[in-house]
Amino acid sequence: MKKISILVPCYNEIENVALMADTLVNVLTEALSRYDYEIVFIDNCSTDGTREELEKICEKNKKIKAIFNVTNFGQFNSPFYGMCQCTGDCVIPIVCDFQDPVELIPVFVKKWEEGHRVVSGIKTSSKEPGIIYFLRTVYYKLIKNMSSVKMIEHFTGFGLYDKTFIELVRRLDDPIPFMRGIVAEYGAGFNMVEIEYEQPKRRAGKTHNNFYSLYDAAMLSFTSYTKIGLRLATFVGLICSGISFVIAMVYLIMKLCNWNSFQAGAAPMTIGVFFLGGLQILFIGLIGEYILNINTRVINRPIVVEEKRINFDKE
């Protein structure tokens, strides 16, 4: 009997975690009754009682497991690590706030049985605010056009991954994994298929995404899968240097020819200094993002440090 693993990353989801567990059990025991299953919750150091609720859930059903992290390891590390701890023939990560439709799980499994070892859920629309969805669309198109890897637009990681793909993921040994990029880079070799869906609203609770977390995600994808930032700094620097050299030569010729009648004033020079100064600071910051990415990889800290496991007794 094949085994399906469902991974549920969570952080302060006290209002959703119990209903998510019940909903998943119903889908797995009714629509997918011919499969064995495990449901793995990985908690990113919740402080609202989610952990206590998970302990109760795991006590009632030994096929529901939990991993508690010692601290919050971020929105990418924790799910990535959780996927690597699953033991099923396939792994389906799904968010705890019900923004990934649970009813798509049987659809994913059907595609898996047809031979697709990676099934990616693609948002074609969303019930989130229109401006947010628009900004996400702009971001996905930018990163897709700038990246050397063909990025998947509106793909958040929701999907199904065969155990052969999970084994590849385990071997990557990446301390700052970006699952969306990994799927885009290697998915085609696993006969990937895309399933479209509309993203519903968050069922309950408050989103934990903010400007910083979204910026962090954008910079991780930007510095991991594009070279354009460094190339842009090089080319813009070269162009500015060329323009500055031409202007310097013009002023030198004017000085040698005693064109005293020419009065340029201090304003153009001041504007130029501030413009070039701002440009330099921008690109120093951009290069800093790349260096930070390199530094994190060199330090090579663990992706996640566990505090506790529940129902993993013999595995």
N, C-alpha and C positions, 0 to 999 in steps of 0.2 A: 504494500500500500504506500503510495506516494504521500509525502508530508509537505504541507504548506506552512510557511512561517510568515506571520504578520508582525511587523515591527511598528511600534507606536512610540515615537519620541514625545516627551511631554515636559512641560515646565509650568507650574502653577495652573493646573487644569482640574482643580477639585470639582468644578461644575460639569465636567465632560467625561472624566475618566471612567466612571462606573457605567454610564450609558454606552460609551464606546466599547467597553469590554462585552457588555450584553449584546450589543448590535453585531459585533464581530462573531461571537459565539453562535448567534442565530443564523447568520449567513453561512458560516462554515459547517454547521450541523444540519442545515436544511438544503441549501442550494449546492453544497459541496460535500455531502455526507459520505461520499466514497473515498475521501481523503482523510488522512490523519492531519493533525494541526498542532501548532503552538502559537501563542500570542505573547510577544515579548514587549513589555513596556520598559523604556529606558528613561529614567527621570534625571533631569539636569539640575539637581539640587533645589527642588521646590520647597517653598516656605509656607504654603497655604493649606497644608493638610493632605496634599496629593499622595504623599508617601504612605501615610497612615491608611488612606483609602485603598491604595494598591496592595498593602499587606492583607487587608480584609478580602480583597478580590482574589488574590493568589491563594489564600487559605481555603476558599470555597472550590476552586478549580485548579488542579495541579498542572493543567496544560497552559495555564496563564503564568507567565514568568515575569520577573522584574529585575532590573539592574539599577542601583542607585549610585550616582556619581558623587564624588566628594565635593565637587564644586560645579559651577556652570561652565561647561567647556564650549559653549557656542552652538549656533544653529547648524553647523556643518559637521563638526567632529563627533558629536554625540550620535546622530543618526548613522553616520558612516561606521562608527565603532559597533553600534547595535546590530547593523546588518552583518558584520563579520562574526558576531556571536550566535547568529541563528543557525539552526541545524537542519532545516528543511531542504527539500529538493528545489524549492524556489522561495524567494523572499519578496514580500510586498510591503514596502514602507508606506504608512498612512498617518497623516497628522491627527492629533487628538481632538481638534476643534471642529471636526466634521466638514472642513473645507475641501477635503478629498472625498469624493462620493464613494461610500462603502459599497453601493450597489454595482460598482464597476469591477469589483474583485472577481466575480464569476466570469465576466467578460475577459479579463486579463488571463485567467486560468484557461479559458477556452482557446485563446490565441497561443498560449504556451503549449497546450497539447497539440496544436497544429504545427508546431516546430519552431515557433519564435521564442528564442531564449532570452530576449529582452523586449519588454512591452512598455512603451512610454506613454504616459498620460499627458495630453497637450491641452491646455486651456484655450478654447476658442473665444470664450467670453467669460465675464466675471460679474458677480453682483457687488463687488467692492466699488467704492467711489470711482466715477469715470476718469477723473484726472489721474488717480493712482494707476489705473489700468493703462491709460495712455502713456504715462511716464515709464511704466514697465515695458511697454511695446517699443518705445524709443530706445531704451537701454538694450533690449534683446537684439534689435536690429543693428545697433552700433557695435555691440560685442561680436555679433555674427559676422559683420563686414570687416572688422579689424582683426579677428582671430585667424590663426593658421589652421584651426580646427573648425569644422562646420558646426557651430553651436545650434542647439535646438531652441527655437523661439517658444516662450511661454511653457517651458518644461521646468518643474520644480523638484523633480526626483520621484514623484508619485508614479508608480508603475510596478512591473514584475521583473525580477531578475533570477534567472536560472542559477543553480548552484555552481555551474562552470564559470559563470560571470563573477559570482561572489568569490570564487577561488582566485580569479585574476585580481580582484580588488584587494584581497588579503595580501597578495604578493607585491603590491605596489609600494608598500612601506612609505607612505606619504604622510608626514606629520601635520600637514594642513590640506586635507583632501577636499576637492571640490567635485562632488558627485555629478553635477550637471555636465561639467567638462569631461569627466571620465566616461560617462555614457556617450556623449557626443563623439569622443575620440575613438572608442572601441566598440560601440554598440553595433555598427554596421557588420562587424565580423561575427556577430551573434544573431544574425537574421532579425534585426530589430524591426518592430512595427509600431506605428503610432496610433493611439486611440484618442479621439477628441471628446471633450466634455466641457460643460459650463461649470465654473467654480461657484458653489453656493456661498452664502454668508456664513460667517462664524456663528456657531450655534449659541454659545454662551461664553462669558468671560471676556477678558480684554486682550487684544493682540499685544505681543511683546516686541513686535517690530517697531523700530523708530528710525530716525534719520541716520543715526550712527550705525545701526545693524545693517541697514540697506546699503549705506556707503561702504561698510566693511565687506559685504558680499560683492559689490561692484568692483572694488579694488582687488579682491582675491581673484576674481575671474579675469580682470584686466591684466594683472601682473603675472598670472599663471599661464595665460593662453594668448597673449599678444606681445608684439615687439614694437608696436606703433608708437607707444609713449616715448621710448628711448630714441627711435628713429626720428620722431617729430622734433624732439629736443635738438638732435644733431642738425637736422635740415634747417630749422628755424634759426638756430644759432649761426649756421653757415650763411644764411641769407642776411641776417642782421649784421654779421661781420662784414659781408660784402658791401652792404649799403653804407655802413659806417666808414669803410675804407674809401668809397667813392666820394662821400661827403668831405672826408678829411682832405682828399686830393684837390677837390674843388676849392675848399677854403685856402689850401696852400697856394694854388695857382693865383687866386684872388690877392693873397697877401704879396706874392712875388711881383704881381703886376701893379701893385699899389692902387687897387680899385677901392679907394677910400670912400667913394660915393655909395658903396654897397653897405647898407646897415641892416643886418639880419635881426639884431636884438637878442635878448636873453631868453625870450619865451620859447622859441623852438628848441633851444638847447635844454631848457628845463624839462619840457614835455618829453623830449627824447630820453633824458636820463631817467625820469620816472617810469616811462614805458618799458625801457630795457631792464630797469631794476625789477619791476613787477614781473616781467617775463622770466627773468632769472630765478626769482623766488618760486614762481609756478613750477618751473622745470626741476629745480632743486627738490621741491616737495614731491614731484612725480618720481624722480629718481630715488628719493627716500622710500617711497612705497615699494619699489623693486628691492631695495636693500633690506627693508623690513621683511619682505617675503623670503629673501635668501637667508637672513639671520635666523628666522624661525625654523627653516629647514635644517640649517647647520646645527642649531642647538638640539633639534630632534627630540623634544620632550614627548612623553607618551600622548597619544591622541586623547585618551580618557584614562582617569584613575578611578577605579571602582571603590565604593565604600561597602557595598553589600549586594549579594545576589539572593534571589528567592526562587525556589523550585528548579534550580539547575543541579540538583543534588549529585547525580552520577555522570554528568556530562562535562 
